[in-house]
């Protein structure tokens, strides 16, 4: 990744410098150059010559310098020409690219550190020690966002999300798999779930408009400590899974807004099966046709109001009452009674959960 940064800066400096400039990596290979045809050339001899020099070496029409004066095993910059101006340009280039590499390496180390935390690959005591080494603020509110890409994209998912994250100094984009990207985002102490969901919705719109990418997003609760990021990551994954089971039409799911779906998801499947057997007579739930189930859904959405539901469904009130009586006869549950309605609603969600058999994390 640092090679791409080098190439970006060198490309921008090409017109200003007016000379061929480039970078040689630790293996003696040209990895960035204003003349693209030189990329890939071997310059191992230069490394050997420069290792015995104090500052720079002029050889074969070019001036060479290490990126850092104290690092004689790192990258090397080169500038066309062997005069004083070439040496001055090489020195300027070494300072500039050296600073960029230093910042990138620090950012990369922090990103790797965060990834190890969320994947539970680091001991709790080591988190505190490593965070101090990296000058990491341990007491900042953060949230973990899991972004799942649906289908193929022209650009790598990681690059897409990286381009859409506005604050790259505080937020970290982590590649988990080909389709799953994690954002560890720093948030204000008073950040609300609604605000986080709006930000996620904006991210989805941008990805769709700019990259034609389709995303699903799971959001964790806000955590205050670095060590809690592993739990937050699991929450965000659960939000995605529960969302797929109970709210298929919603592209953004927050762990704190999962409601009873979160409880059902965490129950053993054997317990769920026993619950269904106890609530319904054998085969009674399966005997309900699609029209009846749609009627039940509308009845719930209209707060068990018979008149409002019949109006929304464009059916006579007596027709709706007849359907509710039919459900009562088949299942023994009268949906006009609140307790029965709650039981039926939970049972439908349990049934959907068992049918989906989601993968737990």
C-alpha positions in Angstrom: 0.0 0.0 0.0 2.9 2.4 0.8 4.1 1.9 -2.8 0.8 3.3 -4.1 1.3 6.3 -1.8 4.8 6.8 -3.2 3.6 6.6 -6.7 0.8 9.1 -6.0 3.2 11.7 -4.6 5.8 11.2 -7.3 3.2 11.6 -10.0 2.1 14.9 -8.5 5.7 16.1 -8.2 6.7 15.1 -11.7 5.8 18.4 -13.3 7.3 20.5 -10.5 10.6 18.7 -10.3 11.1 18.4 -14.1 13.3 15.4 -13.6 12.8 11.6 -13.4 12.3 10.7 -9.7 11.5 7.4 -8.0 11.7 5.0 -5.1 13.6 1.7 -4.7 12.3 -0.7 -2.0 14.2 -2.8 0.6 14.8 -5.5 -2.0 16.5 -3.2 -4.5 13.4 -3.0 -6.9 12.0 0.2 -8.3 8.5 0.4 -6.9 7.5 3.9 -7.9 8.8 6.2 -10.6 7.7 9.2 -12.7 8.7 7.1 -15.7 6.4 4.1 -15.4 8.5 1.9 -17.6 11.3 1.9 -14.9 9.0 0.3 -12.3 10.2 -3.3 -11.7 13.9 -2.6 -12.5 16.5 -4.1 -10.2 18.9 -1.7 -8.5 20.6 -3.9 -5.9 24.0 -2.4 -6.8 22.8 1.0 -5.7 21.9 -0.3 -2.3 25.3 -1.7 -1.8 27.0 1.5 -2.9 24.8 3.7 -0.7 25.2 1.6 2.4 28.9 2.7 2.5 28.0 6.4 2.0 27.2 9.0 4.6 24.5 10.9 2.7 24.0 10.3 -1.1 25.5 8.6 -4.1 25.8 9.9 -7.7 25.9 7.0 -10.1 24.9 6.4 -13.8 23.4 9.9 -14.1 21.2 9.7 -11.0 21.5 10.8 -7.3 20.4 8.3 -4.6 19.5 8.8 -0.9 18.0 6.6 1.8 14.5 7.7 3.0 15.8 8.0 6.6 19.4 9.0 7.4 19.4 6.4 10.3 17.8 3.7 8.2 20.3 2.1 5.8 18.1 -0.9 5.1 15.0 0.9 4.1 13.7 2.5 0.9 15.9 4.7 -1.4 14.8 7.7 -3.5 16.5 8.7 -6.7 16.6 11.8 -8.8 17.8 12.3 -12.4 21.1 14.2 -12.5 24.3 14.4 -10.4 24.6 18.1 -9.7 23.8 20.0 -6.5 20.2 20.7 -7.5 19.7 16.9 -8.0 21.1 16.2 -4.5 18.9 18.9 -3.0 15.8 17.5 -4.7 16.7 14.0 -3.5 17.1 15.3 0.0 13.7 17.0 -0.2 12.1 13.9 -1.7 13.6 11.7 1.1 12.2 13.9 3.8 8.8 14.1 2.2 8.4 10.4 1.4 10.0 9.4 4.7 7.4 11.4 6.6 4.6 9.9 4.5 5.9 6.4 5.1 6.3 7.0 8.8 2.7 8.2 9.1 1.4 5.3 6.9 3.3 2.7 9.0 1.9 4.1 12.2 -1.6 4.0 10.7 -1.0 0.5 9.4 0.2 -0.7 12.8 -2.8 0.8 14.5 -5.1 -0.8 11.9 -3.5 -4.2 12.6 -3.8 -3.6 16.3 -7.5 -2.9 16.0 -8.1 -5.9 13.8 -6.4 -8.2 16.4 -8.7 -6.7 19.1 -12.0 -7.2 17.2 -11.0 -10.8 16.2 -9.9 -11.6 19.8 -6.3 -12.3 18.8 -4.7 -10.3 21.6 -4.8 -10.7 25.4 -6.6 -8.0 27.4 -3.5 -7.0 29.3 -1.6 -6.7 26.0 -4.2 -4.3 24.7 -3.3 -1.7 27.3 0.5 -2.1 26.7 0.2 -2.0 22.9 -2.2 1.0 22.9 0.4 3.0 24.9 3.2 2.0 22.5 1.1 3.3 19.6 -0.1 6.4 21.4 -3.6 5.2 21.1 -6.4 6.9 23.0 -7.9 4.1 25.0 -10.8 6.1 26.5 -12.8 7.3 23.4 -16.3 6.3 22.4 -16.3 4.0 19.4 -18.7 1.9 17.4 -18.1 -1.1 15.2 -19.8 -1.1 11.8 -19.8 -4.3 9.7 -20.4 -3.7 5.9 -21.4 -6.7 3.9 -21.2 -6.3 0.1 -24.0 -8.0 -1.9 -22.6 -9.2 -5.3 -19.5 -8.3 -7.2 -18.1 -4.8 -7.6 -15.7 -3.3 -10.1 -13.4 -2.1 -7.4 -12.3 -4.0 -4.3 -14.8 -3.5 -1.4 -12.0 -2.3 0.9 -11.0 0.4 -1.5 -14.6 1.5 -1.9 -15.2 1.9 1.9 -11.8 3.5 2.4 -12.7 6.2 -0.1 -16.0 6.8 1.6 -14.8 7.1 5.2 -14.3 10.9 5.8 -12.0 10.9 8.9 -9.1 8.5 8.2 -7.1 9.8 11.2 -9.7 8.6 13.8 -11.6 5.9 11.9 -10.2 2.6 10.8 -11.2 0.5 7.8 -10.4 -3.2 8.2 -10.6 -6.0 5.6 -12.2 -9.1 7.1 -13.0 -11.1 3.9 -13.7 -10.5 0.2 -17.2 -9.2 1.0 -17.0 -8.1 4.6 -15.4 -4.8 5.7 -15.3 -3.4 9.2 -15.3 0.3 10.2 -14.2 1.2 13.7 -15.5 4.7 14.1 -14.9 7.2 16.8 -18.1 8.9 17.9 -19.2 11.6 20.3 -20.2 10.6 23.8 -23.8 11.6 23.1 -24.1 9.9 19.7 -27.5 8.3 19.3 -28.4 5.1 17.4 -30.6 7.2 15.1 -27.6 9.3 14.1 -25.4 6.3 13.5 -28.2 4.7 11.3 -28.4 7.9 9.3 -24.7 7.9 8.7 -24.8 4.3 7.6 -27.7 5.0 5.3 -25.6 7.9 3.7 -22.7 5.4 3.3 -25.0 3.0 1.5 -26.3 5.7 -0.8 -22.8 6.9 -1.7 -21.6 3.4 -2.4 -24.6 2.8 -4.7 -24.3 6.1 -6.5 -20.5 6.2 -7.0 -19.7 2.5 -7.3 -23.0 0.8 -8.0 -22.4 -1.3 -4.9 -25.2 -2.8 -2.8 -24.5 -3.0 0.9 -25.9 -4.3 4.2 -24.8 -2.7 7.4 -24.7 -3.9 11.0 -24.0 -1.4 13.8 -22.9 -2.3 17.3 -23.6 -0.5 20.5 -21.2 2.3 21.5 -18.2 1.1 23.6 -15.9 3.2 25.8 -12.8 0.9 26.0 -10.6 -0.6 23.3 -10.9 -4.1 24.9 -14.7 -3.9 24.3 -14.3 -3.7 20.5 -14.3 -7.5 20.3 -17.8 -7.5 21.9 -18.9 -4.7 19.7 -17.8 -6.6 16.5 -19.9 -9.6 17.6 -22.8 -7.3 18.2 -22.5 -5.8 14.7 -22.4 -9.3 13.1 -25.4 -10.3 15.2 -27.3 -7.2 14.0 -26.6 -8.3 10.4 -27.8 -11.9 11.0 -30.9 -11.0 13.0 -31.7 -8.3 10.4 -31.6 -11.0 7.6 -33.9 -13.2 9.6 -36.5 -10.7 10.9 -36.2 -7.5 8.8 -35.1 -8.6 5.3 -36.1 -5.2 3.8 -33.9 -3.1 6.1 -30.3 -2.4 4.8 -29.2 -0.9 8.2 -29.6 -2.9 11.4 -28.5 -1.7 14.8 -27.8 -4.0 17.7 -29.7 -1.8 20.1 -32.8 -1.8 17.9 -33.1 -5.5 17.4 -35.8 -5.8 20.1 -37.1 -9.3 20.8 -35.4 -10.6 17.7 -32.1 -10.4 19.6 -33.5 -12.5 22.4 -34.8 -15.2 20.1 -31.5 -15.3 18.1 -29.7 -16.2 21.3 -32.0 -19.0 22.3 -31.1 -22.6 21.7 -33.0 -24.1 18.7 -34.2 -27.0 20.8 -35.9 -24.5 23.2 -37.5 -22.7 20.3 -38.9 -26.0 18.9 -40.3 -26.9 22.3 -42.0 -23.4 22.6 -43.7 -23.8 19.2 -44.9 -27.3 20.1 -46.4 -25.9 23.3 -48.0 -22.9 21.8 -49.6 -24.4 18.7 -51.5 -27.6 18.2 -49.8 -30.0 15.9 -49.8 -28.6 12.4 -52.0 -25.6 13.3 -49.4 -23.0 12.3 -48.6 -24.7 9.0 -52.4 -24.8 8.2 -52.5 -21.0 7.9 -52.5 -19.9 4.3 -50.6 -16.9 2.9 -53.7 -14.6 2.9 -54.3 -15.4 6.6 -50.7 -14.6 7.5 -50.9 -11.3 5.6 -54.0 -10.5 7.6 -52.2 -11.2 10.8 -49.3 -9.0 9.8 -51.6 -6.1 9.0 -53.5 -6.6 12.2 -50.2 -6.3 14.2 -49.1 -3.3 12.2 -52.3 -1.5 13.0 -52.0 -2.1 16.8 -54.8 -4.8 16.9 -57.3 -2.3 15.7 -60.0 -4.2 13.7 -61.6 -1.2 12.0 -58.2 0.3 10.9 -56.9 -3.1 9.7 -60.1 -3.8 7.6 -59.8 -0.3 6.1 -56.1 -0.9 5.2 -56.9 -4.3 3.7 -59.9 -3.0 1.8 -62.1 -5.7 3.3 -65.4 -5.5 5.3 -65.0 -5.5 9.1 -67.0 -8.7 9.4 -64.6 -10.4 6.9 -61.7 -9.5 9.1 -63.5 -10.8 12.2 -64.3 -14.0 10.4 -60.6 -14.5 9.6 -59.6 -13.8 13.2 -62.1 -16.4 14.4 -60.7 -18.9 11.9 -57.2 -18.3 13.4 -58.6 -18.8 16.9 -60.3 -22.0 15.9 -57.1 -23.4 14.3 -54.5 -22.2 16.9 -56.5 -21.6 20.1 -55.2 -18.0 20.1 -57.5 -14.9 19.9 -55.4 -12.2 18.4 -57.8 -9.5 19.7 -56.5 -10.3 23.2 -53.1 -8.7 23.8 -51.5 -11.6 25.6 -52.5 -14.0 22.8 -51.3 -11.5 20.1 -47.9 -11.3 21.8 -47.6 -15.1 22.0 -48.6 -15.4 18.3 -46.2 -12.6 17.2 -43.2 -14.2 19.1 -44.1 -17.7 17.7 -44.0 -16.4 14.1 -40.6 -14.9 14.8 -39.4 -18.1 16.3 -40.7 -20.0 13.3 -38.8 -17.7 11.0 -35.7 -18.0 13.0 -35.8 -21.8 12.9 -36.4 -21.8 9.2 -33.5 -19.5 8.5 -31.0 -21.3 10.8 -28.5 -18.4 10.9 -24.8 -18.8 11.5 -23.8 -17.6 14.9 -20.6 -15.7 15.6 
